[in-house]
Amino acid sequence: MALLLKGARCIDPAVGLDAVSDVLVRDGVIVAVGEGLSLEKGVEVDLAGKVLVPGLVDMHVHLREPGQEYKEDIQSGGRAAARGGFTAVLAMPNTKPTIDNAAAVGFVVEKAAEVSRTRILVSGALTCGVKGESLTEMGDMVRGGAVAFTDDGRGVQDSGTMRRAMEYAKTFGVPVLSHCQLEDLVGSGVVNEGVASTRLGVAGWPAAGEEIQIARDIALSELTGCALHIQHITTAAGVALVRAAKAAGLPVTCEVTPHHLFLTEDDIDETYDTSLKMNPPLRTTADAKALAQALAEGTIDCIATDHAPHAAHEKALEFELAPFGTTGLETALALVLTELVATGALTWDALVERMAHAPRRILGCAPVTLAEGSVADLTVIDPELTWTVTREGFESKSANSAFIGRTLKGRASHVYVGGYASLDDGAVQ
């Protein structure tokens, strides 16, 4: 198939490109980037006024399949990803049953190939059943297609177990993604410990419950030489730990979610809106500002959604009983454009680095660039489109978004995976 994308502003810091250009694609590969390109036979798309970038990647997504398909499944999650502008996502392993063996990895890989044009990458569990006890057969899972390992949803509590997991992961050349949560400190906490927990009269979740484990896992990364990625970092002190690790030359990276950037504990009021119940919880305004600065400067490597769909009846429970999490695939790009790019807090180059290049680099995936010879995984953005987040507007099976009612500016209009459209003029294919 031949495809000519005409007249978009093409941005890719990896190749020093920021110019209005045409992109010619044949058989899923970019064959030319430049002005005045033509196509004798194929599909031509006018993208004047749009921005074209390497395809976005979300390296933290809960697709819920196998076992909880009533919340989300591989097909609906892939559609939600396309609607949000993503060409690839990394599926977390804390499904039911857990993705903790090669057969489970193979199931996701094969199912994704059948039902989703979005590239579905798979992470395997570090420990069997994400119980933090016995290690999984990592080698088998790597051979089956796993690209990373994590017990996301829980932190590995035992330091010796985490050390051994990191030693094995290093042997297989894959990163460990760490959900940093000391359960003996966090306990039954549901909101940030401090002003919010006192005001709302609910159990608090201390920042130290996250930060101590970040410090421990950085020390284990230094001990083992394993690449460590800190998931959904939320505090200024946590960022300082990562900054120091990077300065020491350690193989440490981290991610931040849109909800921890653009919401704080102050947004949780006496209505006890469970869409604002997160793991880890929303932190202080000072923390959110520190996260945004760290993202802009590059201490935080990437933006990841921690897309966590839940059924309406589950989020309708009392605040203490409702599950943690918010959906994020369909709002992340627009939130970043509205809150950071439009305000000048983040450049377009930085957006591409944090949402396209860094996730691939961390996961050891082949790079995607706007250059001849690259696979044609592409995201096209309409930077002027203004829209409002509504419950009825999601491709996801679940609508537990923390941003319902928010008016945003900018949204993906087209997404191409291997040269084929998964999103065409706003319609999921």
Kinemage of the C-alpha trace (Angstrom):
@kinemage 1
@onewidth
@group {chain A} dominant
@subgroup {mainchain}
@vectorlist {calphas} color= white
{ca met a 1} P 0.000 0.000 0.000
{ca ala a 2} L 1.193 3.515 -0.838
{ca leu a 3} L 0.289 6.494 1.348
{ca leu a 4} L 1.135 10.183 0.938
{ca leu a 5} L 0.626 12.486 3.910
{ca lys a 6} L 0.654 16.055 2.597
{ca gly a 7} L 1.481 19.370 4.196
{ca ala a 8} L 1.657 18.642 7.925
{ca arg a 9} L 4.094 20.312 10.277
{ca cys a 10} L 6.459 17.380 10.827
{ca ile a 11} L 8.248 17.368 14.181
{ca asp a 12} L 10.916 14.879 15.231
{ca pro a 13} L 13.836 15.996 17.396
{ca ala a 14} L 15.585 12.673 16.762
{ca val a 15} L 16.311 13.759 13.178
{ca gly a 16} L 16.298 17.528 13.728
{ca leu a 17} L 13.030 18.009 11.838
{ca asp a 18} L 10.475 20.767 12.390
{ca ala a 19} L 9.069 21.849 9.045
{ca val a 20} L 6.009 21.615 6.839
{ca ser a 21} L 6.687 18.491 4.783
{ca asp a 22} L 5.156 15.572 2.969
{ca val a 23} L 5.696 11.971 4.083
{ca leu a 24} L 5.565 9.133 1.545
{ca val a 25} L 4.940 5.606 2.796
{ca arg a 26} L 5.154 2.331 0.883
{ca asp a 27} L 4.571 -1.139 2.328
{ca gly a 28} L 4.536 0.196 5.865
{ca val a 29} L 7.863 2.035 5.637
{ca ile a 30} L 8.671 5.728 5.158
{ca val a 31} L 10.411 6.092 1.797
{ca ala a 32} L 10.657 9.890 1.609
{ca val a 33} L 10.181 13.039 3.688
{ca gly a 34} L 10.263 16.395 1.936
{ca glu a 35} L 8.385 19.079 0.033
{ca gly a 36} L 6.408 18.572 -3.157
{ca leu a 37} L 6.246 14.772 -3.036
{ca ser a 38} L 3.760 13.089 -5.347
{ca leu a 39} L 2.020 9.737 -5.599
{ca glu a 40} L 0.813 8.120 -8.809
{ca lys a 41} L -1.307 5.443 -7.168
{ca gly a 42} L -2.377 5.103 -3.542
{ca val a 43} L -4.009 7.113 -0.767
{ca glu a 44} L -3.278 10.827 -0.397
{ca val a 45} L -4.273 12.658 2.795
{ca asp a 46} L -4.267 16.446 3.148
{ca leu a 47} L -2.900 17.299 6.594
{ca ala a 48} L -2.573 21.067 6.257
{ca gly a 49} L -2.758 22.669 9.688
{ca lys a 50} L -1.976 19.384 11.446
{ca val a 51} L 1.152 18.238 13.287
{ca leu a 52} L 2.720 14.887 12.372
{ca val a 53} L 5.035 13.103 14.826
{ca pro a 54} L 6.471 9.614 15.350
{ca gly a 55} L 3.794 7.329 16.761
{ca leu a 56} L 3.102 7.801 20.463
{ca val a 57} L 3.662 4.962 22.958
{ca asp a 58} L 1.987 4.499 26.354
{ca met a 59} L 4.135 2.186 28.468
{ca his a 60} L 1.663 1.729 31.331
{ca val a 61} L -1.807 0.423 30.447
{ca his a 62} L -4.222 -2.022 32.074
{ca leu a 63} L -6.142 -3.904 29.374
{ca arg a 64} L -7.809 -6.241 31.934
{ca glu a 65} L -7.722 -9.246 29.603
{ca pro a 66} L -7.636 -12.071 30.572
{ca gly a 67} L -10.212 -12.208 33.334
{ca gln a 68} L -11.877 -8.812 33.648
{ca glu a 69} L -13.134 -8.157 30.143
{ca tyr a 70} L -16.209 -6.384 31.505
{ca lys a 71} L -13.912 -3.437 32.322
{ca glu a 72} L -11.737 -3.513 29.204
{ca asp a 73} L -10.300 -6.009 26.742
{ca ile a 74} L -7.489 -6.061 24.227
{ca gln a 75} L -9.738 -4.941 21.386
{ca ser a 76} L -11.443 -2.066 23.223
{ca gly a 77} L -8.165 -0.980 24.814
{ca gly a 78} L -6.513 -0.924 21.391
{ca arg a 79} L -9.351 1.212 20.052
{ca ala a 80} L -9.053 3.598 23.015
{ca ala a 81} L -5.313 3.847 22.369
{ca ala a 82} L -5.872 4.737 18.721
{ca arg a 83} L -8.448 7.370 19.676
{ca gly a 84} L -5.920 8.884 22.038
{ca gly a 85} L -3.185 9.009 19.402
{ca phe a 86} L -1.122 6.001 20.483
{ca thr a 87} L 0.388 3.511 18.070
{ca ala a 88} L 1.565 1.125 20.801
{ca val a 89} L 0.860 0.380 24.461
{ca leu a 90} L 2.482 -1.808 27.110
{ca ala a 91} L -0.029 -4.098 28.842
{ca met a 92} L 0.441 -4.639 32.579
{ca pro a 93} L 0.468 -8.223 33.902
{ca asn a 94} L -1.825 -7.971 36.950
{ca thr a 95} L -4.745 -9.567 35.150
{ca lys a 96} L -6.820 -12.533 36.395
{ca pro a 97} L -5.049 -14.902 35.912
{ca thr a 98} L -1.756 -13.038 36.110
{ca ile a 99} L 0.511 -12.810 33.074
{ca asp a 100} L 3.269 -14.716 34.863
{ca asn a 101} L 4.159 -17.469 32.383
{ca ala a 102} L 4.961 -17.876 28.698
{ca ala a 103} L 1.504 -19.207 27.842
{ca ala a 104} L -0.154 -16.087 29.256
{ca val a 105} L 2.239 -13.834 27.341
{ca gly a 106} L 1.512 -15.806 24.182
{ca phe a 107} L -2.226 -15.442 24.689
{ca val a 108} L -2.001 -11.642 24.764
{ca val a 109} L 0.389 -11.507 21.811
{ca glu a 110} L -1.814 -13.765 19.681
{ca lys a 111} L -5.095 -12.117 20.691
{ca ala a 112} L -3.691 -8.661 19.967
{ca ala a 113} L -2.611 -9.739 16.504
{ca glu a 114} L -6.163 -10.902 15.819
{ca val a 115} L -8.214 -7.996 17.144
{ca ser a 116} L -6.109 -4.823 17.376
{ca arg a 117} L -4.242 -2.686 14.892
{ca thr a 118} L -2.578 -0.941 17.840
{ca arg a 119} L 0.694 -2.626 18.754
{ca ile a 120} L 0.175 -4.380 22.098
{ca leu a 121} L 3.453 -4.927 23.960
{ca val a 122} L 3.417 -7.249 26.956
{ca ser a 123} L 5.034 -6.999 30.384
{ca gly a 124} L 5.405 -10.119 32.506
{ca ala a 125} L 5.041 -10.351 36.263
{ca leu a 126} L 8.188 -10.364 38.389
{ca thr a 127} L 6.699 -12.808 40.875
{ca cys a 128} L 4.106 -15.543 40.537
{ca gly a 129} L 0.619 -14.107 40.985
{ca val a 130} L 2.252 -10.726 41.800
{ca lys a 131} L 2.444 -12.007 45.374
{ca gly a 132} L 6.038 -10.903 45.857
{ca glu a 133} L 7.239 -14.388 46.787
{ca ser a 134} L 8.580 -16.771 44.103
{ca leu a 135} L 10.124 -15.460 40.889
{ca thr a 136} L 8.517 -16.146 37.528
{ca glu a 137} L 10.199 -17.921 34.596
{ca met a 138} L 11.419 -14.711 33.021
{ca gly a 139} L 13.446 -16.367 30.284
{ca asp a 140} L 10.433 -18.259 28.984
{ca met a 141} L 8.378 -15.081 28.962
{ca val a 142} L 11.084 -13.112 27.130
{ca arg a 143} L 11.206 -15.819 24.480
{ca gly a 144} L 7.406 -15.578 24.298
{ca gly a 145} L 7.494 -11.831 23.680
{ca ala a 146} L 7.604 -10.061 27.062
{ca val a 147} L 9.611 -6.823 26.864
{ca ala a 148} L 9.663 -5.826 30.560
{ca phe a 149} L 8.779 -7.115 34.018
{ca thr a 150} L 6.741 -5.599 36.833
{ca asp a 151} L 4.445 -6.498 39.707
{ca asp a 152} L 2.476 -3.333 38.974
{ca gly a 153} L -0.437 -2.869 41.323
{ca arg a 154} L 1.845 -3.811 44.199
{ca gly a 155} L 5.405 -3.097 45.192
{ca val a 156} L 7.737 -6.055 45.716
{ca gln a 157} L 8.045 -5.884 49.500
{ca asp a 158} L 11.047 -8.145 50.116
{ca ser a 159} L 14.384 -6.590 49.154
{ca gly a 160} L 16.059 -9.942 48.558
{ca thr a 161} L 13.310 -11.002 46.167
{ca met a 162} L 13.586 -7.704 44.293
{ca arg a 163} L 17.359 -8.087 44.060
{ca arg a 164} L 17.071 -11.567 42.555
{ca ala a 165} L 14.382 -10.406 40.139
{ca met a 166} L 16.612 -7.571 38.956
{ca glu a 167} L 19.587 -9.891 38.541
{ca tyr a 168} L 17.544 -12.198 36.329
{ca ala a 169} L 16.041 -9.316 34.349
{ca lys a 170} L 19.536 -7.964 33.654
{ca thr a 171} L 20.559 -11.393 32.361
{ca phe a 172} L 17.771 -11.249 29.799
{ca gly a 173} L 18.415 -7.603 28.905
{ca val a 174} L 15.001 -6.264 29.907
{ca pro a 175} L 14.041 -3.497 32.351
{ca val a 176} L 12.286 -3.867 35.675
{ca leu a 177} L 9.363 -1.489 36.128
{ca ser a 178} L 8.803 -0.746 39.793
{ca his a 179} L 5.544 0.153 41.499
{ca cys a 180} L 6.971 1.729 44.643
{ca gln a 181} L 4.666 1.116 47.595
{ca leu a 182} L 5.708 -0.063 51.050
{ca glu a 183} L 2.572 -1.780 52.280
{ca asp a 184} L 3.469 -1.639 55.966
{ca leu a 185} L 3.650 2.172 55.717
{ca val a 186} L 0.774 2.710 53.297
{ca gly a 187} L -1.586 0.391 55.151
{ca ser a 188} L -5.212 1.193 54.352
{ca gly a 189} L -4.432 4.674 53.035
{ca val a 190} L -6.638 6.007 50.245
{ca val a 191} L -5.550 9.660 49.874
{ca asn a 192} L -2.350 11.608 50.477
{ca glu a 193} L -1.487 11.705 54.171
{ca gly a 194} L -1.663 15.250 55.462
{ca val a 195} L -4.170 17.979 54.675
{ca ala a 196} L -6.370 15.810 52.454
{ca ser a 197} L -6.641 12.830 54.805
{ca thr a 198} L -7.339 15.115 57.759
{ca arg a 199} L -9.924 17.202 55.918
{ca leu a 200} L -11.748 14.178 54.505
{ca gly a 201} L -11.449 11.982 57.573
{ca val a 202} L -10.029 8.975 55.716
{ca ala a 203} L -6.850 6.937 56.080
{ca gly a 204} L -3.729 8.669 54.780
{ca trp a 205} L -1.092 7.345 52.363
{ca pro a 206} L 2.277 8.857 53.301
{ca ala a 207} L 4.656 9.983 50.579
{ca ala a 208} L 7.381 8.057 52.409
{ca gly a 209} L 5.600 4.837 51.482
{ca glu a 210} L 6.608 5.565 47.888
{ca glu a 211} L 9.901 7.366 48.380
{ca ile a 212} L 11.596 4.767 50.596
{ca gln a 213} L 11.012 2.063 48.005
{ca ile a 214} L 12.268 4.338 45.214
{ca ala a 215} L 15.492 4.777 47.197
{ca arg a 216} L 15.740 1.023 47.837
{ca asp a 217} L 15.208 0.064 44.205
{ca ile a 218} L 17.726 2.648 42.991
{ca ala a 219} L 20.247 1.083 45.392
{ca leu a 220} L 19.399 -2.352 43.979
{ca ser a 221} L 19.837 -1.044 40.445
{ca glu a 222} L 23.327 0.115 41.422
{ca leu a 223} L 24.035 -3.273 43.030
{ca thr a 224} L 22.775 -5.404 40.134
{ca gly a 225} L 23.320 -3.160 37.119
{ca cys a 226} L 19.713 -3.757 36.089
{ca ala a 227} L 17.809 -1.077 34.197
{ca leu a 228} L 15.181 0.263 36.597
{ca his a 229} L 12.097 2.261 35.635
{ca ile a 230} L 10.070 3.950 38.384
{ca gln a 231} L 6.376 3.852 37.581
{ca his a 232} L 3.932 6.727 38.189
{ca ile a 233} L 6.243 8.895 40.304
{ca thr a 234} L 4.288 11.427 42.393
{ca thr a 235} L 6.485 13.435 44.760
{ca ala a 236} L 9.179 16.077 44.630
{ca ala a 237} L 11.385 13.989 46.917
{ca gly a 238} L 10.971 10.961 44.627
{ca val a 239} L 12.038 13.084 41.666
{ca ala a 240} L 15.109 14.232 43.599
{ca leu a 241} L 16.098 10.600 44.162
{ca val a 242} L 15.827 9.849 40.451
{ca arg a 243} L 17.743 13.009 39.553
{ca ala a 244} L 20.587 11.962 41.846
{ca ala a 245} L 20.595 8.439 40.384
{ca lys a 246} L 20.864 9.803 36.859
{ca ala a 247} L 23.681 12.143 37.908
{ca ala a 248} L 25.529 9.100 39.281
{ca gly a 249} L 25.196 7.376 35.912
{ca leu a 250} L 22.792 4.670 37.052
{ca pro a 251} L 20.393 3.054 34.540
{ca val a 252} L 17.312 4.612 36.157
{ca thr a 253} L 14.312 6.143 34.378
{ca cys a 254} L 10.834 7.167 35.460
{ca glu a 255} L 7.376 8.128 34.238
{ca val a 256} L 4.616 10.484 35.324
{ca thr a 257} L 0.880 10.274 34.700
{ca pro a 258} L -1.340 13.122 33.495
{ca his a 259} L -3.477 12.842 36.616
{ca his a 260} L -0.503 13.375 38.900
{ca leu a 261} L 0.567 16.344 36.763
{ca phe a 262} L -2.792 18.069 36.452
{ca leu a 263} L -4.711 17.099 39.607
{ca thr a 264} L -3.834 17.382 43.297
{ca glu a 265} L -5.215 16.345 46.667
{ca asp a 266} L -7.073 19.665 46.733
{ca asp a 267} L -9.347 18.430 43.928
{ca ile a 268} L -10.818 15.782 46.251
{ca asp a 269} L -13.683 17.443 48.086
{ca glu a 270} L -16.525 16.402 50.362
{ca thr a 271} L -18.353 14.748 47.440
{ca tyr a 272} L -15.752 11.962 47.719
{ca asp a 273} L -15.537 11.549 43.942
{ca thr a 274} L -14.055 8.078 43.474
{ca ser a 275} L -12.735 8.951 40.016
{ca leu a 276} L -10.055 10.855 41.953
{ca lys a 277} L -9.019 7.810 43.996
{ca met a 278} L -5.604 6.814 42.627
{ca asn a 279} L -2.753 4.438 43.401
{ca pro a 280} L -0.474 6.186 44.255
{ca pro a 281} L -2.729 9.019 45.421
{ca leu a 282} L -2.930 12.579 44.176
{ca arg a 283} L -0.300 14.589 46.022
{ca thr a 284} L 0.213 18.269 46.868
{ca thr a 285} L 0.288 21.265 44.553
{ca ala a 286} L 4.022 21.625 45.256
{ca asp a 287} L 4.553 18.020 44.180
{ca ala a 288} L 2.613 18.553 40.941
{ca lys a 289} L 4.711 21.615 40.114
{ca ala a 290} L 7.909 19.675 40.781
{ca leu a 291} L 6.712 16.888 38.483
{ca ala a 292} L 5.989 19.326 35.650
{ca gln a 293} L 9.415 20.936 35.990
{ca ala a 294} L 11.143 17.555 36.100
{ca leu a 295} L 9.262 16.489 32.981
{ca ala a 296} L 10.318 19.623 31.113
{ca glu a 297} L 13.978 19.271 32.110
{ca gly a 298} L 14.096 15.551 31.303
{ca thr a 299} L 14.548 14.096 34.793
{ca ile a 300} L 11.179 12.446 34.186
{ca asp a 301} L 11.671 10.485 30.996
{ca cys a 302} L 8.151 9.879 29.775
{ca ile a 303} L 4.431 10.365 30.195
{ca ala a 304} L 2.422 7.191 30.808
{ca thr a 305} L -1.274 7.015 31.582
{ca asp a 306} L -1.635 4.073 34.005
{ca his a 307} L -4.947 3.603 32.143
{ca ala a 308} L -7.045 1.791 34.771
{ca pro a 309} L -10.602 1.116 33.565
{ca his a 310} L -13.281 0.099 36.078
{ca ala a 311} L -16.979 -0.614 35.704
{ca ala a 312} L -19.457 2.046 36.858
{ca his a 313} L -20.826 -0.123 39.655
{ca glu a 314} L -17.330 -0.551 41.100
{ca lys a 315} L -16.556 3.155 41.193
{ca ala a 316} L -20.029 3.780 42.695
{ca leu a 317} L -18.919 2.212 45.979
{ca glu a 318} L -17.930 4.221 49.067
{ca phe a 319} L -14.598 6.026 48.668
{ca glu a 320} L -12.718 3.601 50.944
{ca leu a 321} L -14.084 0.567 49.071
{ca ala a 322} L -13.957 1.742 45.440
{ca pro a 323} L -11.018 0.544 43.315
{ca phe a 324} L -8.089 2.836 42.577
{ca gly a 325} L -7.505 4.357 39.155
{ca thr a 326} L -8.682 6.420 36.214
{ca thr a 327} L -8.833 5.831 32.494
{ca gly a 328} L -6.247 7.839 30.583
{ca leu a 329} L -5.582 6.682 27.029
{ca glu a 330} L -8.064 9.007 25.353
{ca thr a 331} L -7.266 12.180 27.294
{ca ala a 332} L -3.489 12.107 27.909
{ca leu a 333} L -2.300 13.754 24.700
{ca ala a 334} L -4.949 16.462 24.822
{ca leu a 335} L -4.175 17.226 28.473
{ca val a 336} L -0.470 17.606 27.731
{ca leu a 337} L -1.209 19.838 24.751
{ca thr a 338} L -3.640 21.994 26.742
{ca glu a 339} L -1.830 22.266 30.060
{ca leu a 340} L 1.832 22.182 29.006
{ca val a 341} L 2.447 22.776 25.295
{ca ala a 342} L -0.080 25.594 24.880
{ca thr a 343} L 1.256 27.323 27.995
{ca gly a 344} L 4.875 27.049 26.901
{ca ala a 345} L 5.804 24.743 29.776
{ca leu a 346} L 6.742 21.950 27.347
{ca thr a 347} L 8.011 22.231 23.786
{ca trp a 348} L 6.748 20.148 20.892
{ca asp a 349} L 10.180 18.529 20.694
{ca ala a 350} L 9.930 17.557 24.362
{ca leu a 351} L 6.432 16.150 23.857
{ca val a 352} L 7.718 13.894 21.072
{ca glu a 353} L 10.676 12.795 23.181
{ca arg a 354} L 8.541 12.026 26.279
{ca met a 355} L 5.644 10.339 24.464
{ca ala a 356} L 7.292 8.625 21.478
{ca his a 357} L 11.048 8.172 21.711
{ca ala a 358} L 11.713 7.624 25.428
{ca pro a 359} L 9.164 4.822 25.940
{ca arg a 360} L 10.600 2.859 23.003
{ca arg a 361} L 14.142 3.404 24.233
{ca ile a 362} L 13.309 2.284 27.784
{ca leu a 363} L 11.567 -0.854 26.513
{ca gly a 364} L 14.288 -1.705 24.025
{ca cys a 365} L 12.003 -1.286 21.015
{ca ala a 366} L 13.258 -0.289 17.588
{ca pro a 367} L 13.248 3.506 17.169
{ca val a 368} L 10.609 5.171 15.007
{ca thr a 369} L 11.544 8.440 13.302
{ca leu a 370} L 10.312 10.706 10.538
{ca ala a 371} L 13.050 9.559 8.214
{ca glu a 372} L 13.499 7.289 5.238
{ca gly a 373} L 13.617 3.638 6.244
{ca ser a 374} L 11.640 3.953 9.477
{ca val a 375} L 8.496 1.934 10.059
{ca ala a 376} L 5.462 4.149 9.424
{ca asp a 377} L 4.009 4.297 12.934
{ca leu a 378} L 2.727 7.877 12.918
{ca thr a 379} L 0.493 10.153 14.966
{ca val a 380} L -1.226 13.184 13.443
{ca ile a 381} L -2.513 15.892 15.775
{ca asp a 382} L -5.052 18.640 15.219
{ca pro a 383} L -3.690 21.296 17.599
{ca glu a 384} L -6.690 23.604 17.203
{ca leu a 385} L -9.519 21.143 17.867
{ca thr a 386} L -11.416 22.067 21.030
{ca trp a 387} L -13.479 19.326 22.653
{ca thr a 388} L -15.036 18.371 25.975
{ca val a 389} L -14.460 15.089 27.797
{ca thr a 390} L -17.786 13.263 28.243
{ca arg a 391} L -18.744 9.822 29.529
{ca glu a 392} L -20.403 9.034 26.220
{ca gly a 393} L -17.346 9.852 24.122
{ca phe a 394} L -14.996 7.004 25.069
{ca glu a 395} L -13.897 4.045 22.967
{ca ser a 396} L -12.898 2.353 26.226
{ca lys a 397} L -15.498 0.088 27.846
{ca ser a 398} L -15.138 2.155 31.015
{ca ala a 399} L -15.731 5.848 31.638
{ca asn a 400} L -14.093 6.345 35.029
{ca ser a 401} L -12.131 9.351 33.874
{ca ala a 402} L -10.909 11.928 36.368
{ca phe a 403} L -11.303 14.587 33.670
{ca ile a 404} L -15.009 14.325 32.799
{ca gly a 405} L -16.282 17.795 31.895
{ca arg a 406} L -12.821 19.214 31.151
{ca thr a 407} L -12.573 21.234 27.918
{ca leu a 408} L -9.326 20.518 26.074
{ca lys a 409} L -7.599 21.881 22.986
{ca gly a 410} L -5.837 19.498 20.632
{ca arg a 411} L -6.458 15.867 19.734
{ca ala a 412} L -5.197 13.108 17.463
{ca ser a 413} L -6.932 13.121 14.079
{ca his a 414} L -5.079 10.262 12.333
{ca val a 415} L -2.967 7.365 13.546
{ca tyr a 416} L -1.039 5.000 11.274
{ca val a 417} L 0.456 1.695 12.382
{ca gly a 418} L 2.736 0.131 9.812
{ca gly a 419} L 1.273 2.514 7.244
{ca tyr a 420} L -2.336 1.499 7.890
{ca ala a 421} L -4.846 3.779 9.598
{ca ser a 422} L -6.033 2.846 13.056
{ca leu a 423} L -7.591 6.337 13.344
{ca asp a 424} L -8.805 8.129 10.219
{ca asp a 425} L -10.047 11.706 10.547
{ca gly a 426} L -11.117 11.040 14.141
{ca ala a 427} L -12.789 7.681 13.459
{ca val a 428} L -11.285 4.499 14.883
{ca gln a 429} L -10.753 1.873 12.200
